[in-house]
Amino acid sequence: MPDNLPQKRPTRKIRVLIVDDSAIVRKIFTQELSRYPDLEVVGTAPDPYVARDKIVQLRPDVVTLDIEMPRMDGLTFLRKLIRYFPLPVIVVSSLTPQGSRMALEAMDLGAVEVLAKPGGPYSVSEMQAQLVDKIRAAARVQVAPRGNPQATANSASPSPPLSLLKTSQNLVAVGASTGGTEAIKDILVPLPSNFPGMVIVQHMPPKFTTAFAERLNGLCQMEVKEAADGDSVVSGRALLAPGNYHMLLRRSGARYYVQIKQGPMVHHQRPSVDVLFHSTAQSAGANAIGVILTGMGADGAQGLLAMKNSGAYTIAQDEASCIVFGMPKEAIKAGAVDKISPLNQIPELLVRAVTAASL
């Protein structure tokens, strides 16, 4: 090849720092991530004190953080990090009730993703794919210090009281990934207690979905619960797909219910938004409303298109209010979206849509 031909500039690698008190976890993560040409593990740290020095020295793009560590717990470290040196952080936690609650608290503090430690229901290969996807998604996030007005500029502002004139026969299917825990909360909290039934997929490991549903149930006027096989989809109830299981909407006569099942991962995910949306298109058709929220990748795009083609009204979160404008972007590109909306306007859009449908 002639020397004077223009050379393609190499893509900059995503620099990752692994913070975990387990030497085995640090080794596994380093080995797995080193297999990908776009990722570079620039360092590891056994505790937050070492991590603090390495962050200043190495300037990583993404940090994976265990939240159960000696000397300084991960939540305390995260609180300081987001305030003084904001970086995208992926929380790594054990599949215990306490670990799940701490992981949700970490996301409230500013962590962008959550990952279950290797073991349990996840094989190493499945963990590897999810870890890589989460790091790539996190690297796109611009993290602002908490307390900075711009940090919450795109989050949902308090909505006026919402009420329904009648109970509608509609139901709402929602899908989200990176940034979705806060987005789902911002949608559900303003909704009235008699809002039509909802089915929700948030990419999240098992146990974490249990804690997330319990947290939402304490904040919302609707009942929010982790779905169990055969649960009815009824007015005033939102069902959250359990981690590591797909959730499908089914119909028997006039009754809607959910089927919880295993099966292959779809878009590296279980639960998958596409699985829920395709089943909603088949079972509910024009009686459904589909909402796709912040997240990386294309999960949900084709399922939302199927919903729209079956007569459903479809909504996508807009780019400005997304943590990662991946899933909504793909749905928009596919022609699956009727309305693109800022997050803080989606609750009112939903109320208007189901109220109009009930008239």
C-alpha positions as CSV (number, residue, x, y, z in Angstrom):
1,M,0.0,0.0,0.0
2,P,1.5,3.4,-0.9
3,D,2.6,5.4,2.1
4,N,0.8,8.6,0.9
5,L,-2.7,7.1,1.2
6,P,-4.8,8.6,4.0
7,Q,-4.9,6.4,7.1
8,K,-8.0,5.7,9.0
9,R,-7.8,7.2,12.5
10,P,-8.2,4.6,15.2
11,T,-11.3,4.9,17.3
12,R,-10.5,5.9,20.9
13,K,-11.0,3.1,23.3
14,I,-13.4,3.4,26.3
15,R,-11.2,3.5,29.4
16,V,-12.5,1.5,32.3
17,L,-11.6,1.4,36.0
18,I,-12.8,-1.7,38.0
19,V,-13.4,-1.1,41.7
20,D,-14.1,-4.2,43.7
21,D,-12.7,-5.8,46.9
22,S,-12.8,-9.2,45.3
23,A,-9.6,-10.1,43.4
24,I,-11.5,-12.8,41.5
25,V,-14.1,-10.3,40.2
26,R,-11.4,-7.9,39.2
27,K,-9.6,-10.6,37.3
28,I,-12.7,-11.9,35.6
29,F,-13.8,-8.4,34.5
30,T,-10.3,-7.5,33.3
31,Q,-10.0,-10.8,31.3
32,E,-13.5,-10.5,29.7
33,L,-13.2,-6.8,28.8
34,S,-9.8,-7.2,27.3
35,R,-11.3,-9.3,24.6
36,Y,-13.0,-6.3,23.1
37,P,-11.0,-3.9,20.9
38,D,-13.0,-0.8,21.8
39,L,-12.5,-1.3,25.6
40,E,-9.4,-0.9,27.7
41,V,-9.1,-1.7,31.4
42,V,-6.8,1.1,32.6
43,G,-6.7,-0.1,36.2
44,T,-8.3,-1.9,39.1
45,A,-8.8,-0.9,42.7
46,P,-9.7,-3.0,45.8
47,D,-11.3,-0.1,47.7
48,P,-12.5,3.5,47.2
49,Y,-9.3,5.0,48.6
50,V,-7.2,3.4,45.9
51,A,-9.9,4.1,43.4
52,R,-9.9,7.8,44.2
53,D,-6.2,8.1,43.4
54,K,-6.5,6.0,40.3
55,I,-9.4,8.1,39.0
56,V,-7.3,11.3,39.3
57,Q,-4.3,9.6,37.8
58,L,-5.9,7.5,35.0
59,R,-8.9,9.6,34.0
60,P,-11.2,6.6,33.1
61,D,-14.3,7.1,31.0
62,V,-16.4,4.6,33.0
63,V,-16.1,3.1,36.5
64,T,-17.5,-0.2,37.7
65,L,-18.2,0.0,41.4
66,D,-18.9,-2.7,44.0
67,I,-21.1,-1.1,46.7
68,E,-20.3,-3.6,49.5
69,M,-16.7,-2.9,50.4
70,P,-14.5,-2.5,53.5
71,R,-12.9,0.8,54.6
72,M,-15.5,2.9,52.8
73,D,-18.8,1.6,51.4
74,G,-19.6,2.2,47.7
75,L,-22.5,4.5,48.4
76,T,-20.4,6.9,50.4
77,F,-17.8,6.8,47.7
78,L,-20.3,7.3,44.9
79,R,-21.9,10.3,46.7
80,K,-18.4,12.0,46.9
81,L,-17.5,11.0,43.3
82,I,-20.7,12.4,41.7
83,R,-20.3,15.6,43.6
84,Y,-16.6,16.3,43.0
85,F,-15.5,14.2,40.0
86,P,-18.7,13.1,38.1
87,L,-18.2,10.0,36.0
88,P,-20.5,7.4,34.5
89,V,-20.6,4.6,37.2
90,I,-21.9,1.1,36.8
91,V,-22.9,-0.4,40.1
92,V,-22.0,-4.0,40.7
93,S,-23.9,-5.7,43.4
94,S,-24.7,-9.1,44.8
95,L,-28.2,-10.7,44.2
96,T,-29.3,-10.2,47.8
97,P,-32.2,-8.0,49.1
98,Q,-29.8,-5.7,50.8
99,G,-27.6,-5.5,47.7
100,S,-30.6,-4.7,45.6
101,R,-31.8,-1.9,47.8
102,M,-28.3,-0.5,47.9
103,A,-28.1,-0.6,44.1
104,L,-31.3,1.3,43.8
105,E,-30.0,3.9,46.2
106,A,-26.8,4.2,44.2
107,M,-28.9,4.9,41.1
108,D,-30.7,7.6,43.0
109,L,-27.3,9.1,43.8
110,G,-26.3,9.2,40.1
111,A,-25.1,5.7,39.0
112,V,-26.2,5.1,35.4
113,E,-26.5,1.3,35.4
114,V,-26.7,-1.8,37.7
115,L,-25.1,-5.2,37.2
116,A,-25.4,-8.4,39.1
117,K,-22.1,-10.1,40.1
118,P,-21.2,-13.3,38.2
119,G,-23.0,-16.4,39.4
120,G,-26.6,-17.2,40.3
121,P,-28.9,-17.2,37.3
122,Y,-26.4,-15.5,35.0
123,S,-23.7,-17.5,33.3
124,V,-20.3,-15.9,32.8
125,S,-21.0,-15.5,29.0
126,E,-24.3,-13.7,29.7
127,M,-22.7,-11.5,32.3
128,Q,-19.9,-10.6,29.8
129,A,-22.3,-9.5,27.1
130,Q,-24.3,-7.4,29.6
131,L,-21.2,-5.8,31.1
132,V,-19.9,-4.8,27.7
133,D,-23.2,-3.3,26.6
134,K,-23.6,-1.4,29.9
135,I,-20.1,0.0,29.6
136,R,-20.7,1.2,26.1
137,A,-24.0,2.8,27.1
138,A,-22.4,4.4,30.2
139,A,-19.6,5.9,28.1
140,R,-22.2,8.0,26.2
141,V,-23.6,9.5,29.4
142,Q,-22.7,13.0,30.4
143,V,-22.8,13.0,34.2
144,A,-23.4,16.3,35.9
145,P,-22.6,16.9,39.6
146,R,-25.7,16.4,41.8
147,G,-26.9,19.8,43.0
148,N,-26.1,21.4,39.7
149,P,-29.4,22.8,38.2
150,Q,-28.4,21.3,34.8
151,A,-28.3,17.9,36.3
152,T,-32.0,17.8,36.6
153,A,-32.9,20.1,33.7
154,N,-34.3,17.3,31.6
155,S,-35.9,15.3,34.4
156,A,-39.7,15.3,35.0
157,S,-41.0,18.4,36.7
158,P,-44.0,18.1,39.0
159,S,-47.1,17.7,36.9
160,P,-50.5,19.2,37.8
161,P,-52.9,16.7,39.5
162,L,-54.1,14.2,37.0
163,S,-57.4,12.4,37.1
164,L,-59.6,10.3,34.8
165,L,-63.2,10.9,34.1
166,K,-63.8,7.3,33.4
167,T,-61.9,4.0,33.8
168,S,-60.6,3.1,30.3
169,Q,-60.2,-0.3,28.9
170,N,-56.8,0.6,27.5
171,L,-53.5,-0.7,28.8
172,V,-50.0,0.8,28.6
173,A,-46.8,-1.2,27.8
174,V,-43.5,0.5,28.7
175,G,-39.9,-0.4,27.9
176,A,-36.7,1.1,29.2
177,S,-33.0,0.4,29.8
178,T,-30.2,2.8,30.8
179,G,-31.6,5.6,32.8
180,G,-35.0,3.9,32.9
181,T,-35.4,3.5,36.6
182,E,-35.7,7.3,37.1
183,A,-37.7,7.7,33.9
184,I,-40.3,5.1,34.9
185,K,-40.6,6.6,38.3
186,D,-41.2,10.1,36.8
187,I,-44.0,8.7,34.6
188,L,-45.7,6.5,37.2
189,V,-45.7,8.9,40.2
190,P,-48.1,11.5,38.7
191,L,-50.6,8.9,37.4
192,P,-53.9,8.5,39.3
193,S,-54.9,5.4,41.2
194,N,-57.5,4.5,38.6
195,F,-55.1,4.7,35.6
196,P,-55.4,1.7,33.3
197,G,-53.2,-1.4,33.8
198,M,-49.6,-1.1,32.8
199,V,-46.9,-3.7,31.9
200,I,-43.3,-2.6,32.2
201,V,-39.9,-4.0,31.1
202,Q,-36.8,-2.4,32.6
203,H,-33.5,-4.1,31.8
204,M,-32.5,-5.2,35.3
205,P,-31.2,-8.3,37.0
206,P,-33.4,-10.5,39.3
207,K,-33.9,-9.4,42.9
208,F,-33.2,-5.8,41.7
209,T,-36.6,-5.8,40.0
210,T,-38.2,-6.9,43.3
211,A,-36.6,-4.0,45.1
212,F,-37.5,-1.6,42.3
213,A,-41.1,-2.6,42.3
214,E,-41.3,-2.2,46.1
215,R,-39.8,1.2,45.9
216,L,-42.2,2.4,43.2
217,N,-45.1,1.0,45.1
218,G,-44.3,3.2,48.0
219,L,-44.1,6.3,45.8
220,C,-47.0,5.8,43.4
221,Q,-50.8,6.1,43.6
222,M,-51.1,3.0,41.5
223,E,-50.2,-0.4,42.9
224,V,-46.8,-1.5,41.5
225,K,-45.6,-5.1,41.8
226,E,-43.1,-7.5,40.3
227,A,-45.2,-9.6,38.0
228,A,-45.9,-13.2,38.7
229,D,-47.2,-15.7,36.1
230,G,-50.9,-15.3,35.6
231,D,-51.2,-11.9,37.2
232,S,-54.2,-9.9,35.8
233,V,-53.6,-6.6,34.1
234,V,-56.2,-4.4,35.7
235,S,-56.9,-0.7,36.3
236,G,-54.8,0.8,39.1
237,R,-52.0,-1.8,38.8
238,A,-48.6,-1.7,37.1
239,L,-46.7,-5.0,36.6
240,L,-42.9,-5.0,36.3
241,A,-41.2,-7.9,34.5
242,P,-39.0,-9.9,36.9
243,G,-35.3,-9.9,36.1
244,N,-34.1,-12.9,34.1
245,Y,-37.6,-13.6,32.8
246,H,-39.5,-12.5,29.7
247,M,-43.0,-11.1,30.3
248,L,-45.7,-11.5,27.6
249,L,-49.2,-10.0,27.6
250,R,-52.0,-12.6,27.0
251,R,-55.8,-12.3,26.7
252,S,-58.5,-14.7,27.8
253,G,-61.9,-13.3,26.8
254,A,-62.1,-9.8,28.3
255,R,-59.3,-10.5,30.7
256,Y,-55.7,-9.5,30.1
257,Y,-52.9,-11.3,32.1
258,V,-49.2,-11.8,31.9
259,Q,-47.2,-14.9,31.2
260,I,-43.7,-15.1,32.8
261,K,-41.3,-17.4,31.1
262,Q,-37.6,-18.1,30.4
263,G,-36.4,-18.5,26.8
264,P,-33.4,-17.1,24.9
265,M,-32.2,-13.6,25.5
266,V,-33.4,-11.1,22.9
267,H,-31.0,-8.2,22.2
268,H,-28.8,-9.7,25.0
269,Q,-31.7,-9.0,27.4
270,R,-34.1,-11.1,29.5
271,P,-36.6,-9.5,30.1
272,S,-36.8,-8.0,26.6
273,V,-38.9,-5.0,25.6
274,D,-39.5,-6.5,22.1
275,V,-40.9,-9.7,23.6
276,L,-43.4,-7.6,25.6
277,F,-44.3,-5.3,22.8
278,H,-44.9,-8.0,20.2
279,S,-47.2,-9.9,22.6
280,T,-49.0,-6.7,23.4
281,A,-49.6,-6.1,19.7
282,Q,-51.0,-9.5,19.3
283,S,-53.2,-9.5,22.4
284,A,-54.3,-5.9,22.8
285,G,-54.0,-4.3,19.3
286,A,-55.6,-0.9,19.3
287,N,-56.5,-1.1,23.0
288,A,-52.8,-0.6,23.9
289,I,-50.5,2.4,24.2
290,G,-46.7,1.8,23.8
291,V,-44.0,3.9,25.4
292,I,-40.3,3.5,24.7
293,L,-37.9,5.2,27.0
294,T,-34.2,5.9,27.5
295,G,-31.8,3.1,26.8
296,M,-29.0,1.8,24.6
297,G,-29.5,-0.5,21.6
298,A,-32.6,-1.5,19.5
299,D,-34.6,-3.5,22.0
300,G,-38.3,-2.6,21.6
301,A,-38.1,-0.9,18.2
302,Q,-39.6,-3.7,16.1
303,G,-42.0,-4.6,18.9
304,L,-43.3,-1.0,19.0
305,L,-43.7,-1.0,15.2
306,A,-45.8,-4.1,15.6
307,M,-47.9,-2.3,18.2
308,K,-48.4,0.7,15.9
309,N,-49.3,-1.5,13.0
310,S,-51.9,-3.2,15.1
311,G,-53.5,0.2,15.9
312,A,-51.8,1.1,19.1
313,Y,-50.8,4.7,19.9
314,T,-47.0,4.9,20.4
315,I,-44.8,7.4,22.3
316,A,-41.0,7.8,22.4
317,Q,-39.0,9.8,24.9
318,D,-37.2,12.7,23.2
319,E,-33.4,12.9,22.9
320,A,-33.0,15.9,25.2
321,S,-34.5,14.1,28.2
322,C,-32.9,10.7,27.6
323,I,-29.8,9.5,29.4
324,V,-29.1,7.4,26.3
325,F,-31.0,8.1,23.1
326,G,-30.6,4.6,21.7
327,M,-33.8,2.6,22.0
328,P,-36.1,5.6,21.2
329,K,-33.9,6.6,18.3
330,E,-34.1,3.1,16.8
331,A,-37.9,3.1,17.2
332,I,-38.2,6.5,15.5
333,K,-36.0,5.3,12.6
334,A,-38.2,2.2,12.2
335,G,-41.3,4.4,11.8
336,A,-42.8,3.0,15.0
337,V,-43.5,6.2,16.8
338,D,-46.6,8.5,16.7
339,K,-45.4,11.0,19.2
340,I,-42.0,12.1,20.4
341,S,-42.2,13.8,23.8
342,P,-40.0,15.1,26.7
343,L,-40.2,12.8,29.7
344,N,-42.0,15.3,31.9
345,Q,-44.9,15.5,29.4
346,I,-45.5,11.8,29.0
347,P,-47.8,11.3,32.0
348,E,-50.2,13.9,30.8
349,L,-50.0,12.5,27.3
350,L,-51.0,9.1,28.6
351,V,-53.9,10.5,30.7
352,R,-55.2,12.4,27.7
353,A,-54.9,9.3,25.4
354,V,-56.8,6.9,27.8
355,T,-59.4,9.6,28.6
356,A,-60.1,10.2,25.0
357,A,-60.3,6.4,24.4
358,S,-62.9,6.1,27.2
359,L,-65.2,8.8,25.8
